[in-house]
Amino acid sequence: MRTKEEWMSEFTALVEENLSDPYLTNTELAKRMEMSERQFYRCVEDFFGESPSTYIRRVRLEKALKMINSGEYNTVKEIAMRVGFRKVSYFSELFKAKEGISPSAVLKNLS
């Protein structure tokens, strides 16, 4: 049986490995974590204080910010796709809500 820390680490690694998959679902994650969906959902909420979807979205946006700041990417579309967003407009909306600035503005400021 995994400890809380082992479970959190395994789950985080699983999310990060599959970050670019826009179709990553709670069902698939629960299956990979070898749990029922209900048990999986409860564990994520208990351990991270947020729903699986909210956690994944946060990790995606944090990764996107790192990618933007790295200067290795030229377009918002490329970054959005690499972190698992199918719609650039939705990605931009979420990014701006979290960071207070649009991803395109951040990219522009770097160049």
C-alpha atoms as one frame of an Amber mdcrd trajectory, in Angstrom:
protein
   0.000   0.000   0.000   1.262   3.482  -0.927   1.774   6.240   1.582   0.082
   9.590   1.019   3.366  11.073  -0.225   3.994   8.157  -2.599   0.454   8.407
  -3.971   0.755  12.171  -4.474   4.117  11.776  -6.173   2.863   8.996  -8.448
  -0.249  10.955  -9.384   1.707  14.145 -10.056   4.170  12.253 -12.261   1.284
  10.639 -14.148  -0.331  14.016 -14.799   2.957  15.577 -15.912   3.731  12.663
 -18.246   0.334  13.051 -19.913   0.021  16.820 -19.810  -0.145  17.215 -23.586
  -3.102  14.816 -23.851  -6.246  16.970 -24.135  -8.394  13.886 -23.617  -6.906
  12.941 -20.254  -9.897  12.010 -18.095 -10.534  11.253 -14.465 -11.669   7.783
 -15.544  -8.338   7.110 -17.236  -6.331   8.527 -14.351  -8.295   6.498 -11.791
  -7.683   3.364 -13.837  -3.947   4.073 -14.040  -3.842   4.737 -10.300  -5.670
   1.408  -9.807  -8.634   2.928  -7.992 -12.335   3.411  -8.448 -13.275   6.832
  -9.815 -15.005   7.764  -6.592 -12.027   6.772  -4.444  -9.666   8.547  -6.855
 -11.694  11.762  -6.755 -11.761  11.702  -2.946  -8.000  11.147  -2.718  -7.203
  14.036  -5.042  -9.535  16.346  -3.128  -8.159  15.217   0.246  -4.489  15.368
  -0.755  -4.464  18.438  -3.023  -7.514  20.355  -1.826  -9.045  20.577  -5.282
 -10.860  18.417  -7.803  -8.800  16.361 -10.269  -9.867  18.642 -13.141  -8.889
  21.780 -11.257  -5.550  20.247 -10.256  -4.760  19.218 -13.848  -5.738  22.654
 -15.152  -3.477  24.331 -12.583  -0.533  22.074 -13.467  -1.089  22.787 -17.171
  -1.133  26.540 -16.620   1.980  26.413 -14.432   3.800  24.401 -17.095   2.630
  26.848 -19.779   4.055  29.770 -17.807   7.399  27.988 -17.528   7.342  27.266
 -21.267   6.558  30.889 -22.110   9.296  32.177 -19.822  11.819  29.740 -21.292
  11.796  31.704 -24.542  11.876  28.462 -26.537   8.369  28.813 -27.956   7.159
  31.389 -30.437   3.391  31.059 -30.379   0.620  30.780 -27.844  -0.935  28.042
 -29.973   2.166  25.861 -29.724   2.283  26.241 -25.956  -1.450  25.634 -25.541
  -1.243  22.417 -27.556   1.811  21.179 -25.652   0.023  21.533 -22.330  -3.164
  19.833 -23.500  -5.526  22.627 -24.505  -7.385  22.118 -27.770  -8.720  25.670
 -27.934  -6.192  28.474 -27.783  -8.887  30.983 -26.811  -9.863  28.903 -23.761
  -6.220  28.506 -22.788  -5.659  32.266 -23.128  -8.745  33.024 -21.051  -7.643
  30.711 -18.222  -4.049  31.932 -18.369  -5.093  35.576 -18.164  -7.454  34.840
 -15.256  -4.628  33.124 -13.350  -1.672  35.352 -14.256  -3.410  38.694 -14.842
  -1.833  39.026 -18.287  -2.471  37.280 -21.586   0.040  34.668 -22.741   0.616
  36.608 -25.966   1.544  39.711 -23.944   4.039  37.673 -21.921   5.554  36.312
 -25.132   5.756  39.825 -26.581   7.465  41.158 -23.451  10.150  38.488 -23.763
  11.109  39.402 -27.313
